[in-house]
Amino acid sequence: MLLRLWPEDTHLPFMSFRFLALSASVVVLLASVAMLGLRGLNLGIDFAGGSVIEIVQPEGQTADDVRSALSGLDLGDVSINSARGTGVDAVDLTVIRFETQVPKEGEDIESAQQNANNRVRDALSAAFEGVEFRSSAAVGPKVSGELLQSGVTALVVALLLMMVYISLRFQWQYAVGAVAALFHDVLITMGVFALTGFEFNLATIAALLTIVGYSMNDTVIVFDRVREETRKYKKMELDKVVDLAINATMSRTLLTSSTTLLALVSIFVFGGAVLRGMSFALIFGVIIGTYSSVFIASAVLLLLGIDRGDKPKKEVEGFQGVG
């Protein structure tokens, strides 16, 4: 191999640190649950409902000027942020978000939201001459609720199918270890989203599903080597066998993670605001997925134990064998 990020013949005792790693992961998992409960996720329009309108930032104007122009429209909770467009001719954008509107008498929810969008556009056009609208979208509460339910269902189904796959390919102990690592990765990533306030939307769900697939691939590589080493060293202690497997696959793991991170960091830095949340989820997911494949999936496998095929066979009374 022309490039190695890991020495060829190492014997690092990864599993001697498994209890420390598991304890740290439990603390971080509890912190993630606390963050989700206290701060919650910054749900995007896909899940929370409401409207998003993007305009080219008016020359010489600030977000406060845009907020002042909309102050008399009674839109409820309004969020106004600055962003940077993508491409060679990128421009500064102002992103306006406001919550789902309460319909007035004679209106339905969809009509109330569309009317609010129209009032915003008219107010901005009146306040800023020649304002350029880049995009406008509205999602009702019914649709957003269905999207959130579909996203959660997709994650749960993915975890269950992964568990079935690992059970069929290896043993059920491997499946529990792999799914524990996946659950660990997804929950901590969501906790980080709650902490940072990055928008959680359909693109983030796609990123989480990608993290599930990436982490599973990494875990399967380690588990496949564990199975191979257990057949070769039947008398060796299981933690030593797992250490052998991790050391043997670490070079491949680091190369794969590093090349993936190069692309993701580029997207995060140069991809603009639209791709920032998704690329951040993928960057963090690759890092935490690499960690969990070594210290979570393998540690759970050690706690459960595996059938190594070395149990003594029962003798059948009266059976003398073949002469």
GUKE-448558 format. One record per residue (C-alpha): x, y, z; residue number from 1; residue in one letter. Coordinates in steps of 0.1 Angstrom, whole numbers. Layout:
N
{x = X&y = Y&z = Z&k = NUM&r = A}
...
//
This chain:
323
{x = 0&y = 0&z = 0&k = 1&r = M}
{x = 15&y = 34&z = -10&k = 2&r = L}
{x = 0&y = 53&z = 19&k = 3&r = L}
{x = -5&y = 41&z = 54&k = 4&r = R}
{x = -20&y = 61&z = 83&k = 5&r = L}
{x = -14&y = 32&z = 107&k = 6&r = W}
{x = 17&y = 11&z = 112&k = 7&r = P}
{x = 16&y = -23&z = 96&k = 8&r = E}
{x = 22&y = -45&z = 126&k = 9&r = D}
{x = 7&y = -30&z = 158&k = 10&r = T}
{x = -6&y = -47&z = 190&k = 11&r = H}
{x = -24&y = -19&z = 208&k = 12&r = L}
{x = -47&y = -32&z = 236&k = 13&r = P}
{x = -79&y = -13&z = 225&k = 14&r = F}
{x = -101&y = -35&z = 246&k = 15&r = M}
{x = -83&y = -27&z = 278&k = 16&r = S}
{x = -99&y = 8&z = 275&k = 17&r = F}
{x = -134&y = -5&z = 268&k = 18&r = R}
{x = -149&y = 2&z = 302&k = 19&r = F}
{x = -135&y = 37&z = 302&k = 20&r = L}
{x = -148&y = 43&z = 267&k = 21&r = A}
{x = -182&y = 28&z = 276&k = 22&r = L}
{x = -185&y = 50&z = 306&k = 23&r = S}
{x = -176&y = 81&z = 286&k = 24&r = A}
{x = -202&y = 72&z = 260&k = 25&r = S}
{x = -229&y = 67&z = 286&k = 26&r = V}
{x = -222&y = 102&z = 300&k = 27&r = V}
{x = -223&y = 117&z = 265&k = 28&r = V}
{x = -255&y = 98&z = 257&k = 29&r = L}
{x = -272&y = 111&z = 289&k = 30&r = L}
{x = -260&y = 146&z = 280&k = 31&r = A}
{x = -275&y = 142&z = 245&k = 32&r = S}
{x = -308&y = 131&z = 260&k = 33&r = V}
{x = -307&y = 161&z = 283&k = 34&r = A}
{x = -300&y = 185&z = 255&k = 35&r = M}
{x = -328&y = 171&z = 234&k = 36&r = L}
{x = -352&y = 175&z = 264&k = 37&r = G}
{x = -341&y = 209&z = 274&k = 38&r = L}
{x = -333&y = 227&z = 241&k = 39&r = R}
{x = -349&y = 204&z = 216&k = 40&r = G}
{x = -340&y = 203&z = 179&k = 41&r = L}
{x = -341&y = 234&z = 157&k = 42&r = N}
{x = -367&y = 218&z = 134&k = 43&r = L}
{x = -367&y = 231&z = 99&k = 44&r = G}
{x = -397&y = 240&z = 79&k = 45&r = I}
{x = -400&y = 203&z = 67&k = 46&r = D}
{x = -409&y = 192&z = 102&k = 47&r = F}
{x = -421&y = 223&z = 121&k = 48&r = A}
{x = -442&y = 238&z = 93&k = 49&r = G}
{x = -443&y = 274&z = 84&k = 50&r = G}
{x = -427&y = 294&z = 56&k = 51&r = S}
{x = -392&y = 302&z = 44&k = 52&r = V}
{x = -385&y = 331&z = 21&k = 53&r = I}
{x = -350&y = 339&z = 7&k = 54&r = E}
{x = -341&y = 373&z = -7&k = 55&r = I}
{x = -309&y = 389&z = -19&k = 56&r = V}
{x = -298&y = 410&z = 10&k = 57&r = Q}
{x = -308&y = 446&z = 1&k = 58&r = P}
{x = -277&y = 468&z = -4&k = 59&r = E}
{x = -268&y = 488&z = 27&k = 60&r = G}
{x = -295&y = 470&z = 48&k = 61&r = Q}
{x = -292&y = 447&z = 77&k = 62&r = T}
{x = -313&y = 419&z = 92&k = 63&r = A}
{x = -327&y = 444&z = 117&k = 64&r = D}
{x = -339&y = 466&z = 88&k = 65&r = D}
{x = -357&y = 436&z = 73&k = 66&r = V}
{x = -372&y = 427&z = 107&k = 67&r = R}
{x = -385&y = 463&z = 110&k = 68&r = S}
{x = -402&y = 461&z = 76&k = 69&r = A}
{x = -421&y = 430&z = 87&k = 70&r = L}
{x = -429&y = 441&z = 123&k = 71&r = S}
{x = -465&y = 451&z = 116&k = 72&r = G}
{x = -476&y = 420&z = 99&k = 73&r = L}
{x = -484&y = 399&z = 130&k = 74&r = D}
{x = -466&y = 368&z = 118&k = 75&r = L}
{x = -458&y = 354&z = 152&k = 76&r = G}
{x = -423&y = 340&z = 157&k = 77&r = D}
{x = -401&y = 353&z = 130&k = 78&r = V}
{x = -365&y = 343&z = 124&k = 79&r = S}
{x = -342&y = 364&z = 101&k = 80&r = I}
{x = -307&y = 352&z = 93&k = 81&r = N}
{x = -280&y = 360&z = 69&k = 82&r = S}
{x = -265&y = 334&z = 46&k = 83&r = A}
{x = -242&y = 331&z = 16&k = 84&r = R}
{x = -253&y = 317&z = -17&k = 85&r = G}
{x = -234&y = 291&z = -37&k = 86&r = T}
{x = -216&y = 292&z = -70&k = 87&r = G}
{x = -192&y = 316&z = -87&k = 88&r = V}
{x = -217&y = 345&z = -86&k = 89&r = D}
{x = -227&y = 339&z = -49&k = 90&r = A}
{x = -244&y = 368&z = -32&k = 91&r = V}
{x = -254&y = 375&z = 4&k = 92&r = D}
{x = -289&y = 363&z = 12&k = 93&r = L}
{x = -314&y = 371&z = 39&k = 94&r = T}
{x = -335&y = 341&z = 51&k = 95&r = V}
{x = -368&y = 348&z = 66&k = 96&r = I}
{x = -387&y = 321&z = 85&k = 97&r = R}
{x = -420&y = 324&z = 103&k = 98&r = F}
{x = -443&y = 299&z = 120&k = 99&r = E}
{x = -475&y = 283&z = 107&k = 100&r = T}
{x = -503&y = 310&z = 107&k = 101&r = Q}
{x = -536&y = 306&z = 126&k = 102&r = V}
{x = -563&y = 308&z = 100&k = 103&r = P}
{x = -589&y = 336&z = 103&k = 104&r = K}
{x = -626&y = 331&z = 98&k = 105&r = E}
{x = -633&y = 318&z = 64&k = 106&r = G}
{x = -597&y = 306&z = 58&k = 107&r = E}
{x = -581&y = 272&z = 59&k = 108&r = D}
{x = -545&y = 266&z = 71&k = 109&r = I}
{x = -530&y = 265&z = 35&k = 110&r = E}
{x = -548&y = 297&z = 25&k = 111&r = S}
{x = -537&y = 315&z = 57&k = 112&r = A}
{x = -500&y = 305&z = 51&k = 113&r = Q}
{x = -501&y = 316&z = 15&k = 114&r = Q}
{x = -517&y = 349&z = 24&k = 115&r = N}
{x = -490&y = 355&z = 50&k = 116&r = A}
{x = -464&y = 348&z = 23&k = 117&r = N}
{x = -480&y = 373&z = 0&k = 118&r = N}
{x = -481&y = 400&z = 28&k = 119&r = R}
{x = -444&y = 394&z = 34&k = 120&r = V}
{x = -435&y = 398&z = -2&k = 121&r = R}
{x = -456&y = 430&z = -6&k = 122&r = D}
{x = -440&y = 445&z = 26&k = 123&r = A}
{x = -405&y = 437&z = 14&k = 124&r = L}
{x = -411&y = 451&z = -21&k = 125&r = S}
{x = -425&y = 483&z = -5&k = 126&r = A}
{x = -396&y = 487&z = 19&k = 127&r = A}
{x = -367&y = 479&z = -4&k = 128&r = F}
{x = -367&y = 490&z = -40&k = 129&r = E}
{x = -359&y = 462&z = -65&k = 130&r = G}
{x = -357&y = 435&z = -39&k = 131&r = V}
{x = -349&y = 401&z = -55&k = 132&r = E}
{x = -367&y = 370&z = -42&k = 133&r = F}
{x = -347&y = 338&z = -45&k = 134&r = R}
{x = -371&y = 313&z = -32&k = 135&r = S}
{x = -404&y = 309&z = -12&k = 136&r = S}
{x = -418&y = 278&z = 4&k = 137&r = A}
{x = -446&y = 270&z = 28&k = 138&r = A}
{x = -454&y = 237&z = 46&k = 139&r = V}
{x = -485&y = 231&z = 66&k = 140&r = G}
{x = -486&y = 213&z = 100&k = 141&r = P}
{x = -502&y = 182&z = 86&k = 142&r = K}
{x = -476&y = 177&z = 59&k = 143&r = V}
{x = -447&y = 185&z = 83&k = 144&r = S}
{x = -461&y = 160&z = 108&k = 145&r = G}
{x = -462&y = 133&z = 82&k = 146&r = E}
{x = -427&y = 141&z = 71&k = 147&r = L}
{x = -414&y = 139&z = 106&k = 148&r = L}
{x = -432&y = 105&z = 112&k = 149&r = Q}
{x = -418&y = 92&z = 79&k = 150&r = S}
{x = -383&y = 103&z = 88&k = 151&r = G}
{x = -384&y = 86&z = 122&k = 152&r = V}
{x = -399&y = 55&z = 107&k = 153&r = T}
{x = -371&y = 54&z = 81&k = 154&r = A}
{x = -345&y = 55&z = 109&k = 155&r = L}
{x = -362&y = 28&z = 130&k = 156&r = V}
{x = -366&y = 5&z = 100&k = 157&r = V}
{x = -330&y = 9&z = 90&k = 158&r = A}
{x = -318&y = -1&z = 125&k = 159&r = L}
{x = -341&y = -32&z = 125&k = 160&r = L}
{x = -330&y = -43&z = 90&k = 161&r = L}
{x = -293&y = -38&z = 100&k = 162&r = M}
{x = -299&y = -60&z = 131&k = 163&r = M}
{x = -315&y = -88&z = 110&k = 164&r = V}
{x = -287&y = -86&z = 84&k = 165&r = Y}
{x = -259&y = -89&z = 111&k = 166&r = I}
{x = -278&y = -118&z = 129&k = 167&r = S}
{x = -280&y = -137&z = 96&k = 168&r = L}
{x = -244&y = -131&z = 86&k = 169&r = R}
{x = -228&y = -135&z = 120&k = 170&r = F}
{x = -245&y = -143&z = 154&k = 171&r = Q}
{x = -271&y = -124&z = 174&k = 172&r = W}
{x = -244&y = -111&z = 197&k = 173&r = Q}
{x = -227&y = -93&z = 168&k = 174&r = Y}
{x = -261&y = -78&z = 158&k = 175&r = A}
{x = -267&y = -64&z = 193&k = 176&r = V}
{x = -232&y = -49&z = 193&k = 177&r = G}
{x = -237&y = -33&z = 159&k = 178&r = A}
{x = -271&y = -18&z = 166&k = 179&r = V}
{x = -259&y = -5&z = 200&k = 180&r = A}
{x = -231&y = 14&z = 181&k = 181&r = A}
{x = -257&y = 27&z = 155&k = 182&r = L}
{x = -280&y = 39&z = 183&k = 183&r = F}
{x = -251&y = 55&z = 200&k = 184&r = H}
{x = -241&y = 73&z = 168&k = 185&r = D}
{x = -276&y = 86&z = 159&k = 186&r = V}
{x = -285&y = 97&z = 194&k = 187&r = L}
{x = -252&y = 116&z = 200&k = 188&r = I}
{x = -254&y = 133&z = 166&k = 189&r = T}
{x = -290&y = 145&z = 174&k = 190&r = M}
{x = -277&y = 157&z = 208&k = 191&r = G}
{x = -250&y = 177&z = 190&k = 192&r = V}
{x = -276&y = 192&z = 167&k = 193&r = F}
{x = -296&y = 203&z = 198&k = 194&r = A}
{x = -265&y = 218&z = 213&k = 195&r = L}
{x = -253&y = 237&z = 181&k = 196&r = T}
{x = -287&y = 247&z = 169&k = 197&r = G}
{x = -281&y = 236&z = 134&k = 198&r = F}
{x = -314&y = 231&z = 115&k = 199&r = E}
{x = -328&y = 196&z = 116&k = 200&r = F}
{x = -347&y = 188&z = 84&k = 201&r = N}
{x = -352&y = 161&z = 58&k = 202&r = L}
{x = -316&y = 166&z = 46&k = 203&r = A}
{x = -304&y = 158&z = 81&k = 204&r = T}
{x = -325&y = 126&z = 82&k = 205&r = I}
{x = -308&y = 116&z = 49&k = 206&r = A}
{x = -274&y = 123&z = 66&k = 207&r = A}
{x = -284&y = 102&z = 96&k = 208&r = L}
{x = -293&y = 73&z = 74&k = 209&r = L}
{x = -260&y = 77&z = 56&k = 210&r = T}
{x = -242&y = 76&z = 90&k = 211&r = I}
{x = -261&y = 44&z = 98&k = 212&r = V}
{x = -248&y = 28&z = 66&k = 213&r = G}
{x = -213&y = 41&z = 70&k = 214&r = Y}
{x = -210&y = 30&z = 106&k = 215&r = S}
{x = -224&y = -4&z = 98&k = 216&r = M}
{x = -199&y = -9&z = 70&k = 217&r = N}
{x = -171&y = 0&z = 94&k = 218&r = D}
{x = -184&y = -24&z = 120&k = 219&r = T}
{x = -189&y = -53&z = 96&k = 220&r = V}
{x = -153&y = -49&z = 85&k = 221&r = I}
{x = -141&y = -53&z = 121&k = 222&r = V}
{x = -166&y = -81&z = 129&k = 223&r = F}
{x = -156&y = -100&z = 98&k = 224&r = D}
{x = -119&y = -99&z = 110&k = 225&r = R}
{x = -130&y = -109&z = 145&k = 226&r = V}
{x = -148&y = -140&z = 131&k = 227&r = R}
{x = -117&y = -149&z = 111&k = 228&r = E}
{x = -93&y = -145&z = 140&k = 229&r = E}
{x = -116&y = -165&z = 164&k = 230&r = T}
{x = -114&y = -194&z = 140&k = 231&r = R}
{x = -76&y = -191&z = 138&k = 232&r = K}
{x = -70&y = -186&z = 175&k = 233&r = Y}
{x = -96&y = -208&z = 193&k = 234&r = K}
{x = -77&y = -208&z = 226&k = 235&r = K}
{x = -68&y = -171&z = 228&k = 236&r = M}
{x = -88&y = -149&z = 251&k = 237&r = E}
{x = -116&y = -131&z = 232&k = 238&r = L}
{x = -104&y = -96&z = 241&k = 239&r = D}
{x = -70&y = -104&z = 226&k = 240&r = K}
{x = -87&y = -117&z = 195&k = 241&r = V}
{x = -107&y = -85&z = 191&k = 242&r = V}
{x = -76&y = -64&z = 196&k = 243&r = D}
{x = -59&y = -84&z = 168&k = 244&r = L}
{x = -89&y = -77&z = 145&k = 245&r = A}
{x = -90&y = -40&z = 153&k = 246&r = I}
{x = -53&y = -35&z = 148&k = 247&r = N}
{x = -54&y = -54&z = 115&k = 248&r = A}
{x = -83&y = -33&z = 101&k = 249&r = T}
{x = -73&y = 1&z = 116&k = 250&r = M}
{x = -53&y = 12&z = 85&k = 251&r = S}
{x = -82&y = 7&z = 62&k = 252&r = R}
{x = -106&y = 23&z = 86&k = 253&r = T}
{x = -85&y = 55&z = 89&k = 254&r = L}
{x = -79&y = 58&z = 52&k = 255&r = L}
{x = -116&y = 54&z = 44&k = 256&r = T}
{x = -126&y = 79&z = 71&k = 257&r = S}
{x = -99&y = 104&z = 61&k = 258&r = S}
{x = -108&y = 105&z = 24&k = 259&r = T}
{x = -145&y = 108&z = 33&k = 260&r = T}
{x = -138&y = 137&z = 57&k = 261&r = L}
{x = -118&y = 155&z = 30&k = 262&r = L}
{x = -148&y = 157&z = 8&k = 263&r = A}
{x = -172&y = 165&z = 36&k = 264&r = L}
{x = -151&y = 193&z = 50&k = 265&r = V}
{x = -150&y = 208&z = 15&k = 266&r = S}
{x = -188&y = 207&z = 13&k = 267&r = I}
{x = -191&y = 222&z = 48&k = 268&r = F}
{x = -167&y = 251&z = 40&k = 269&r = V}
{x = -177&y = 259&z = 4&k = 270&r = F}
{x = -212&y = 244&z = 1&k = 271&r = G}
{x = -231&y = 273&z = 15&k = 272&r = G}
{x = -258&y = 275&z = 42&k = 273&r = A}
{x = -281&y = 251&z = 25&k = 274&r = V}
{x = -257&y = 222&z = 28&k = 275&r = L}
{x = -241&y = 232&z = 61&k = 276&r = R}
{x = -263&y = 212&z = 84&k = 277&r = G}
{x = -262&y = 180&z = 63&k = 278&r = M}
{x = -224&y = 182&z = 59&k = 279&r = S}
{x = -219&y = 188&z = 96&k = 280&r = F}
{x = -240&y = 158&z = 105&k = 281&r = A}
{x = -220&y = 136&z = 81&k = 282&r = L}
{x = -186&y = 149&z = 94&k = 283&r = I}
{x = -196&y = 143&z = 130&k = 284&r = F}
{x = -212&y = 110&z = 121&k = 285&r = G}
{x = -180&y = 97&z = 103&k = 286&r = V}
{x = -159&y = 105&z = 134&k = 287&r = I}
{x = -183&y = 91&z = 159&k = 288&r = I}
{x = -190&y = 61&z = 137&k = 289&r = G}
{x = -153&y = 52&z = 135&k = 290&r = T}
{x = -150&y = 55&z = 173&k = 291&r = Y}
{x = -181&y = 34&z = 180&k = 292&r = S}
{x = -170&y = 6&z = 157&k = 293&r = S}
{x = -139&y = 1&z = 178&k = 294&r = V}
{x = -151&y = 9&z = 213&k = 295&r = F}
{x = -188&y = 4&z = 214&k = 296&r = I}
{x = -197&y = -25&z = 190&k = 297&r = A}
{x = -166&y = -45&z = 199&k = 298&r = S}
{x = -170&y = -38&z = 237&k = 299&r = A}
{x = -207&y = -49&z = 236&k = 300&r = V}
{x = -196&y = -81&z = 217&k = 301&r = L}
{x = -171&y = -89&z = 245&k = 302&r = L}
{x = -197&y = -83&z = 272&k = 303&r = L}
{x = -222&y = -107&z = 255&k = 304&r = L}
{x = -196&y = -133&z = 244&k = 305&r = G}
{x = -198&y = -154&z = 212&k = 306&r = I}
{x = -200&y = -191&z = 203&k = 307&r = D}
{x = -165&y = -199&z = 191&k = 308&r = R}
{x = -174&y = -236&z = 183&k = 309&r = G}
{x = -151&y = -248&z = 211&k = 310&r = D}
{x = -177&y = -262&z = 234&k = 311&r = K}
{x = -173&y = -300&z = 242&k = 312&r = P}
{x = -198&y = -321&z = 224&k = 313&r = K}
{x = -223&y = -341&z = 244&k = 314&r = K}
{x = -218&y = -379&z = 244&k = 315&r = E}
{x = -249&y = -400&z = 236&k = 316&r = V}
{x = -253&y = -428&z = 261&k = 317&r = E}
{x = -248&y = -462&z = 245&k = 318&r = G}
{x = -232&y = -448&z = 213&k = 319&r = F}
{x = -198&y = -464&z = 208&k = 320&r = Q}
{x = -190&y = -448&z = 174&k = 321&r = G}
{x = -183&y = -465&z = 141&k = 322&r = V}
{x = -159&y = -494&z = 141&k = 323&r = G}
//
